[in-house]
Amino acid sequence: MNDEWRIPNLGRAPTEYDPLYVDNIVRQLTVVLASMHASGDVDAASLLLRRVPTTPIGYPTGTVYNADGFLKLADLALFPAPPAGGLVLTGYVPSVFGSGSVIPDSATLTLSGFSPTISSITSAITGITRRVLAQSSRGHAHTGDTNETTLTTVNVDAGDIGLNGSLVISSVWSYNNNSNDKTPRVRFGAAGASATHSGIAYLDMAFSFSKTYAEIRTISNRNSLTRQKGMAGDTFGGIGTSESILVTSSIDTTAATEIEFSAELAVASDSVRLEFYSIELYSDLEIGSRLGLTPYAPTITVA
């Protein structure tokens, strides 16, 4: 546009219709309208801008926008689009601590535009967890023969115990009172070991002249995923004293394992009943040593 805004001189209108006068007005208005849309300088006493954007994002370079009361020009070089597959964090001020974890400061974190592939983990997360694997009080009874008989089994998932984790097994038993031996057992072995009673017996005690027995017994990995230990199988209550050495086993807990409750009778007419059991898992599992995960590291853009 011209350096100075000039109002067109349209002249006085004739008393009768004059095509030349109308053509002159049209020409001058066309020049004015074309000047208003042309690039160039503006020289004006005042300027009123309506619907001014408050962000440069999404607008072409040179767009005027309102930044907290100040007029600025958009420069797309300062606001590049996030790379494909990137992670865009909006609406909060991140805080970085420790090994580089990013924690949002009391605001919503929106993740979009990426699909991480998790394959391994570089720094393991350690800690003790406790959960109940199984419990039942419905009862499991045996009578009628002198063979060792499986009453019930509980599966333990591969890797769940950890290097120094423990299984805490509580059980309550009842049986008829006479001089004959009634032998409850708790075995720990590989999955399927109950089919041949080949698991290691961590409880193996014969009872007579009594009616009930209750105990708490612990099986622990020995800083290894393939070696375990526990109190001697003839320790009364599982937590008392014994002249026997600790029970040990070499069960590979990186694979699935199982706990077997069984019973054996010296006389077939006697009976034994597992009244109640519960199995708690105390795991020192290192997340990563079991799962083998590595976090995806996308590009992070804070908007």
Sine and cosine of phi, psi and omega as CSV:
sin_phi,cos_phi,sin_psi,cos_psi,sin_omega,cos_omega
0.00,0.00,0.24,-0.97,0.06,-1.00
-0.93,0.38,0.44,-0.90,0.00,-1.00
-0.89,0.46,-0.45,0.89,-0.03,-1.00
-0.81,-0.58,0.73,-0.68,0.00,-1.00
-0.96,0.27,0.83,-0.55,-0.02,-1.00
-0.89,-0.46,0.78,-0.63,0.06,-1.00
-0.98,0.20,0.80,-0.60,-0.05,-1.00
-0.91,0.41,0.60,-0.80,0.05,-1.00
-1.00,-0.02,0.97,-0.23,-0.08,-1.00
-1.00,0.09,-0.25,0.97,0.02,-1.00
0.97,0.25,0.18,-0.98,-0.01,-1.00
-0.99,0.16,0.58,-0.81,-0.01,-1.00
-0.97,0.23,0.65,-0.76,0.04,-1.00
-0.95,0.32,0.30,-0.95,-0.02,-1.00
-0.96,0.27,-0.38,0.93,0.04,-1.00
-0.84,-0.54,0.31,-0.95,0.00,-1.00
-0.86,0.51,0.79,-0.61,-0.04,-1.00
-0.74,-0.67,0.95,-0.32,-0.02,-1.00
-0.85,0.53,-0.57,0.82,0.00,-1.00
-0.90,0.43,-0.62,0.78,0.00,-1.00
-0.91,0.41,-0.71,0.71,-0.01,-1.00
-0.90,0.45,-0.67,0.74,0.02,-1.00
-0.88,0.48,-0.62,0.79,-0.01,-1.00
-0.90,0.43,-0.69,0.73,0.02,-1.00
-0.89,0.46,-0.70,0.71,-0.01,-1.00
-0.87,0.49,-0.67,0.75,0.00,-1.00
-0.89,0.46,-0.70,0.71,-0.06,-1.00
-0.93,0.36,-0.64,0.77,0.04,-1.00
-0.92,0.40,-0.58,0.81,0.04,-1.00
-0.89,0.45,-0.66,0.75,0.03,-1.00
-0.89,0.46,-0.68,0.73,-0.01,-1.00
-0.89,0.45,-0.73,0.68,-0.03,-1.00
-0.91,0.42,-0.63,0.78,0.03,-1.00
-0.91,0.42,-0.61,0.79,0.01,-1.00
-0.91,0.41,-0.58,0.82,-0.02,-1.00
-0.92,0.40,-0.46,0.89,-0.03,-1.00
-0.98,-0.20,0.01,1.00,-0.03,-1.00
-1.00,0.07,0.47,-0.88,0.07,-1.00
-0.97,0.25,0.55,-0.83,0.01,-1.00
0.47,-0.88,-0.13,-0.99,-0.03,-1.00
-0.99,0.16,0.42,-0.91,0.08,-1.00
-0.86,-0.51,0.77,-0.64,0.06,-1.00
-0.87,-0.50,0.97,-0.23,-0.07,-1.00
-0.62,-0.79,0.51,-0.86,0.02,-1.00
-0.94,0.35,-0.53,0.85,0.03,-1.00
-0.51,-0.86,0.37,-0.93,-0.04,-1.00
-0.64,-0.77,0.82,-0.58,0.02,-1.00
-0.92,-0.40,0.89,-0.46,0.02,-1.00
-0.96,-0.30,0.79,-0.62,0.00,-1.00
-0.94,-0.34,0.50,-0.86,0.05,-1.00
0.80,0.60,0.75,0.67,0.03,-1.00
-0.97,0.24,0.80,-0.60,0.01,-1.00
-0.90,0.43,0.42,-0.91,0.00,-1.00
-0.97,-0.25,0.11,0.99,0.05,-1.00
-0.56,-0.83,0.56,-0.83,0.04,-1.00
-0.99,0.11,-0.22,0.97,-0.08,-1.00
-0.93,0.36,0.79,-0.62,0.00,-1.00
1.00,-0.05,-0.04,1.00,0.00,-1.00
-0.91,-0.42,0.46,-0.89,-0.01,-1.00
-0.94,0.34,0.35,-0.94,0.04,-1.00
-0.84,0.54,0.70,-0.71,-0.01,-1.00
0.99,-0.16,-0.18,0.98,0.02,-1.00
-0.93,0.38,0.73,-0.69,0.06,-1.00
-0.98,0.19,0.74,-0.67,0.07,-1.00
-0.67,-0.74,0.37,-0.93,-0.06,-1.00
-1.00,-0.09,0.92,-0.40,0.02,-1.00
-0.94,-0.35,1.00,0.00,0.02,-1.00
0.82,0.57,0.70,0.72,0.07,-1.00
1.00,-0.06,-0.05,1.00,0.03,-1.00
-0.91,-0.41,0.69,-0.73,0.05,-1.00
-0.99,0.11,0.79,-0.61,0.02,-1.00
-0.74,-0.67,0.28,-0.96,0.03,-1.00
-0.97,-0.26,0.70,-0.71,0.00,-1.00
-0.93,0.37,0.68,-0.73,0.08,-1.00
-0.74,-0.67,0.97,-0.24,-0.10,-0.99
-0.89,0.46,-0.35,0.94,0.01,-1.00
-0.91,0.42,-0.42,0.91,0.00,-1.00
-1.00,0.08,-0.21,0.98,-0.06,-1.00
-0.75,-0.66,0.92,0.39,-0.01,-1.00
-0.93,0.38,0.49,-0.87,0.06,-1.00
-0.93,0.37,0.58,-0.81,0.03,-1.00
-0.88,0.47,0.58,-0.81,-0.02,-1.00
-0.91,0.42,0.41,-0.91,0.03,-1.00
-0.87,0.49,0.71,-0.70,-0.03,-1.00
0.99,0.15,0.13,0.99,-0.03,-1.00
-0.99,0.17,0.14,-0.99,0.02,-1.00
-0.91,-0.41,0.87,-0.50,-0.04,-1.00
-0.97,-0.25,0.85,-0.53,0.02,-1.00
-0.95,-0.31,0.83,-0.55,-0.06,-1.00
-0.80,-0.60,0.49,-0.87,0.22,-0.98
0.99,0.13,0.29,0.96,0.03,-1.00
-0.36,-0.93,0.30,-0.95,0.06,-1.00
-0.98,-0.18,0.91,-0.41,-0.06,-1.00
-0.97,0.23,0.50,-0.87,0.11,-0.99
-0.87,-0.49,0.71,-0.71,-0.03,-1.00
-0.93,-0.38,0.75,-0.67,0.00,-1.00
-0.55,-0.83,0.15,-0.99,0.11,-0.99
0.85,0.52,-0.81,-0.58,-0.08,-1.00
-1.00,-0.01,0.27,0.96,0.03,-1.00
0.93,-0.36,0.21,0.98,0.04,-1.00
-0.93,0.37,0.63,-0.78,0.00,-1.00
-0.96,-0.29,0.85,-0.53,-0.04,-1.00
-0.90,-0.44,0.82,-0.58,0.04,-1.00
-0.94,0.35,0.55,-0.84,-0.02,-1.00
-0.99,-0.14,1.00,0.03,0.09,-1.00
0.74,0.67,0.80,0.60,0.08,-1.00
-0.44,-0.90,0.23,-0.97,-0.03,-1.00
-0.97,0.23,0.70,-0.72,0.04,-1.00
-0.96,-0.28,0.86,-0.51,-0.01,-1.00
-0.95,-0.31,0.85,-0.53,0.02,-1.00
-0.95,-0.30,0.77,-0.64,0.00,-1.00
-0.44,-0.90,0.41,-0.91,0.19,-0.98
0.99,0.15,0.34,0.94,0.06,-1.00
-0.49,-0.87,0.41,-0.91,0.04,-1.00
-0.75,-0.66,1.00,-0.08,-0.07,-1.00
-0.94,0.35,0.56,-0.83,0.13,-0.99
-0.93,-0.37,0.90,-0.44,-0.08,-1.00
-0.99,-0.12,0.79,-0.61,-0.05,-1.00
-0.78,-0.63,-0.54,0.84,0.00,-1.00
-0.35,-0.94,0.16,-0.99,0.01,-1.00
-0.81,-0.59,0.66,-0.75,-0.08,-1.00
-1.00,-0.04,-0.54,0.84,0.03,-1.00
-0.82,-0.57,0.88,-0.47,-0.08,-1.00
-0.96,0.27,0.55,-0.84,0.09,-1.00
-0.98,-0.20,0.86,-0.51,-0.08,-1.00
-0.91,-0.41,0.35,-0.94,0.03,-1.00
0.30,-0.96,0.28,-0.96,0.00,-1.00
-1.00,-0.10,0.76,-0.64,0.09,-1.00
-0.87,-0.50,0.48,-0.88,0.01,-1.00
-0.74,-0.67,0.76,-0.65,0.08,-1.00
-0.46,-0.89,0.42,-0.91,0.01,-1.00
-1.00,0.02,0.88,-0.48,0.01,-1.00
-0.97,0.24,-0.64,0.77,-0.05,-1.00
-0.27,-0.96,0.43,-0.90,0.15,-0.99
-0.33,-0.94,0.55,-0.84,-0.02,-1.00
-0.39,-0.92,0.59,-0.81,0.08,-1.00
-0.79,-0.61,0.32,0.95,-0.03,-1.00
-0.98,0.20,-0.28,0.96,0.09,-1.00
1.00,0.04,0.62,-0.78,0.04,-1.00
-0.66,-0.75,0.90,-0.44,-0.13,-0.99
-0.92,-0.39,0.40,-0.92,0.07,-1.00
-0.62,-0.79,0.68,-0.73,0.12,-0.99
-0.30,-0.95,0.24,-0.97,0.14,-0.99
0.97,-0.23,-0.24,0.97,0.08,-1.00
-0.45,-0.89,0.09,-1.00,-0.05,-1.00
-0.94,-0.34,0.30,0.95,0.04,-1.00
-1.00,0.03,0.51,-0.86,0.15,-0.99
-0.91,0.41,0.77,-0.64,-0.13,-0.99
-0.79,-0.61,0.75,-0.66,0.05,-1.00
-0.95,0.31,0.78,-0.62,0.07,-1.00
-1.00,-0.04,-0.70,0.71,0.07,-1.00
-0.25,-0.97,0.31,-0.95,0.05,-1.00
-0.74,-0.67,0.41,-0.91,0.06,-1.00
-0.76,-0.65,0.78,-0.63,-0.01,-1.00
-1.00,0.07,0.57,-0.82,0.11,-0.99
-0.86,-0.51,0.83,-0.55,-0.07,-1.00
-0.91,0.40,0.47,-0.89,0.01,-1.00
-0.84,0.55,0.75,-0.66,0.09,-1.00
0.98,0.21,-0.03,1.00,-0.12,-0.99
-0.93,0.36,-0.50,0.87,-0.14,-0.99
-0.97,0.26,-0.63,0.78,-0.04,-1.00
1.00,0.06,0.09,-1.00,-0.09,-1.00
-0.89,0.46,-0.61,0.79,-0.06,-1.00
-0.77,-0.64,0.44,0.90,0.02,-1.00
-0.98,0.21,0.18,-0.98,-0.06,-1.00
-0.65,-0.76,0.51,-0.86,0.20,-0.98
-0.96,-0.27,0.83,-0.56,0.03,-1.00
-0.95,-0.32,0.91,-0.42,-0.16,-0.99
-0.92,-0.40,0.89,-0.46,0.07,-1.00
-0.96,-0.27,0.65,-0.76,0.02,-1.00
-0.51,-0.86,0.51,-0.86,0.06,-1.00
-0.79,-0.61,0.76,-0.65,-0.08,-1.00
-0.82,-0.57,0.46,-0.89,0.14,-0.99
-0.68,-0.74,0.40,-0.92,-0.05,-1.00
-0.28,-0.96,0.26,-0.97,0.00,-1.00
-0.98,0.21,0.45,-0.89,-0.15,-0.99
-0.99,-0.15,0.95,-0.32,0.14,-0.99
-0.33,-0.95,-0.18,-0.98,-0.07,-1.00
-0.99,0.11,-0.10,1.00,-0.02,-1.00
-0.98,0.18,0.55,-0.84,0.02,-1.00
-0.97,0.23,0.72,-0.70,0.18,-0.98
-0.84,-0.54,0.85,-0.52,-0.17,-0.99
-0.89,-0.46,0.98,-0.22,0.15,-0.99
-0.99,0.14,0.52,-0.85,0.02,-1.00
-0.68,-0.73,0.49,-0.87,0.19,-0.98
-0.82,-0.58,0.89,-0.45,-0.03,-1.00
-0.93,-0.38,0.50,-0.86,0.07,-1.00
-0.81,-0.59,0.82,-0.57,-0.03,-1.00
-0.34,-0.94,-0.09,-1.00,0.03,-1.00
-0.92,0.40,0.36,-0.93,0.03,-1.00
-0.83,0.56,0.76,-0.65,-0.01,-1.00
1.00,-0.03,-0.07,1.00,-0.04,-1.00
-0.91,0.42,-0.39,0.92,-0.03,-1.00
-0.90,0.43,-0.36,0.93,-0.02,-1.00
-0.89,0.46,-0.49,0.87,0.00,-1.00
-0.85,-0.52,0.14,0.99,-0.05,-1.00
0.80,0.60,0.66,0.75,-0.07,-1.00
-1.00,-0.07,-0.05,1.00,0.08,-1.00
-0.92,0.38,0.40,-0.92,0.00,-1.00
-0.96,0.27,0.75,-0.66,-0.05,-1.00
-0.99,0.14,0.91,-0.41,0.08,-1.00
-0.99,-0.11,-0.31,0.95,0.25,-0.97
-0.84,-0.55,0.81,-0.59,0.01,-1.00
-0.40,-0.92,0.99,0.12,-0.08,-1.00
-0.74,-0.67,0.67,-0.74,0.05,-1.00
-0.99,-0.15,0.72,-0.70,-0.04,-1.00
-0.86,-0.50,0.62,-0.79,0.14,-0.99
-0.47,-0.88,0.31,-0.95,-0.01,-1.00
0.80,0.60,0.61,0.79,0.14,-0.99
-0.43,-0.90,0.08,-1.00,-0.08,-1.00
-0.83,-0.55,-0.44,0.90,-0.06,-1.00
-0.62,-0.79,0.34,-0.94,0.04,-1.00
-0.46,-0.89,0.67,-0.74,0.06,-1.00
-0.71,-0.71,0.55,-0.83,-0.02,-1.00
-0.40,-0.91,0.26,-0.96,0.15,-0.99
-0.78,-0.62,0.83,-0.56,-0.08,-1.00
-0.78,-0.62,0.63,-0.78,-0.06,-1.00
-0.89,-0.46,0.70,-0.71,0.12,-0.99
-0.85,-0.52,0.84,-0.54,-0.12,-0.99
-0.80,-0.59,0.65,-0.76,0.18,-0.98
-0.94,0.33,0.60,-0.80,-0.13,-0.99
-0.97,-0.24,0.92,0.40,-0.07,-1.00
0.80,0.59,0.57,0.82,-0.03,-1.00
-0.38,-0.93,0.48,-0.88,0.05,-1.00
-1.00,0.04,-0.02,1.00,-0.05,-1.00
-0.77,-0.64,0.24,0.97,0.03,-1.00
-0.68,-0.73,0.72,-0.69,-0.03,-1.00
-0.77,-0.64,0.26,-0.97,0.08,-1.00
-0.49,-0.87,0.34,-0.94,0.03,-1.00
-0.19,-0.98,0.17,-0.98,0.02,-1.00
-0.87,0.49,0.43,-0.90,-0.01,-1.00
-0.82,0.57,0.57,-0.82,-0.10,-1.00
-0.90,0.43,-0.30,0.95,0.01,-1.00
-0.97,-0.23,0.29,0.96,0.04,-1.00
-0.97,0.26,0.86,-0.51,-0.05,-1.00
-0.92,0.40,0.81,-0.59,-0.02,-1.00
0.98,0.21,-0.13,0.99,-0.01,-1.00
0.98,0.21,-0.12,0.99,-0.05,-1.00
-0.74,-0.68,0.15,0.99,0.00,-1.00
-1.00,-0.04,-0.31,-0.95,0.03,-1.00
-1.00,-0.02,0.37,-0.93,0.02,-1.00
-0.45,-0.89,0.54,-0.84,0.10,-0.99
-1.00,0.08,-0.07,1.00,0.00,-1.00
-1.00,-0.04,0.39,-0.92,0.04,-1.00
-0.98,0.22,0.19,-0.98,0.04,-1.00
-0.88,0.48,0.55,-0.83,0.16,-0.99
-0.98,0.21,0.70,-0.71,0.07,-1.00
-0.80,-0.60,0.41,-0.91,0.06,-1.00
-0.53,-0.85,0.24,-0.97,-0.01,-1.00
-0.76,-0.65,0.88,0.48,-0.01,-1.00
-1.00,-0.05,0.75,-0.66,0.01,-1.00
-0.97,0.22,0.97,-0.23,-0.04,-1.00
-1.00,0.06,0.03,1.00,0.17,-0.99
-0.97,0.26,-0.25,0.97,0.11,-0.99
-0.96,-0.29,0.22,-0.97,0.01,-1.00
-0.90,0.44,0.62,-0.79,0.02,-1.00
-0.78,-0.63,0.07,-1.00,0.03,-1.00
-0.51,-0.86,0.43,-0.90,0.09,-1.00
-0.94,-0.34,0.78,-0.62,-0.02,-1.00
-0.92,-0.40,0.78,-0.63,0.18,-0.98
-0.98,-0.18,0.84,-0.55,-0.02,-1.00
-0.68,-0.74,0.14,-0.99,0.02,-1.00
-0.52,-0.85,0.50,-0.87,0.04,-1.00
-0.68,-0.73,0.67,-0.74,-0.03,-1.00
-0.92,-0.39,0.62,-0.78,0.11,-0.99
-0.98,0.20,-0.49,0.87,0.02,-1.00
-0.80,-0.60,0.78,-0.62,-0.14,-0.99
-0.90,0.45,-0.44,0.90,-0.04,-1.00
-0.98,0.19,-0.21,0.98,0.06,-1.00
-0.97,0.24,0.06,-1.00,-0.01,-1.00
-0.55,-0.83,0.45,-0.89,0.09,-1.00
-0.63,-0.78,0.54,-0.84,-0.08,-1.00
-0.64,-0.77,0.77,-0.63,0.16,-0.99
-0.99,0.11,0.97,-0.26,-0.10,-1.00
-0.98,0.20,-0.61,0.79,-0.10,-0.99
-0.39,-0.92,0.55,-0.84,0.17,-0.98
-0.50,-0.87,0.44,-0.90,0.18,-0.98
-0.56,-0.83,0.54,-0.84,0.00,-1.00
-0.77,-0.64,0.87,-0.49,0.05,-1.00
-0.95,-0.30,0.62,-0.79,0.03,-1.00
-0.93,-0.37,0.88,-0.48,0.15,-0.99
-0.97,-0.24,0.95,-0.32,-0.14,-0.99
-0.91,-0.40,0.72,-0.69,0.15,-0.99
-0.97,-0.22,0.55,0.84,-0.07,-1.00
-0.79,0.62,0.76,-0.65,0.15,-0.99
-1.00,-0.04,0.92,-0.39,0.04,-1.00
-0.91,0.42,0.88,-0.47,-0.09,-1.00
0.83,-0.56,-0.77,0.64,0.05,-1.00
-0.92,0.38,-0.50,0.86,0.06,-1.00
-1.00,0.03,-0.72,0.69,-0.14,-0.99
-1.00,0.01,-0.46,0.89,-0.02,-1.00
0.89,0.45,0.79,0.61,-0.07,-1.00
-0.97,-0.26,0.56,-0.83,0.16,-0.99
-0.81,-0.59,0.81,-0.59,-0.04,-1.00
-0.91,0.41,0.62,-0.79,0.10,-1.00
-0.94,0.35,0.64,-0.77,-0.05,-1.00
-0.90,-0.43,0.98,0.18,-0.02,-1.00
-0.98,0.22,0.28,-0.96,0.16,-0.99
-0.93,0.38,0.72,-0.70,-0.05,-1.00
-0.94,-0.34,0.83,-0.56,0.07,-1.00
-0.89,-0.45,0.84,-0.54,0.03,-1.00
-0.99,-0.14,0.90,-0.43,-0.03,-1.00
-0.98,-0.18,0.00,0.00,0.00,0.00
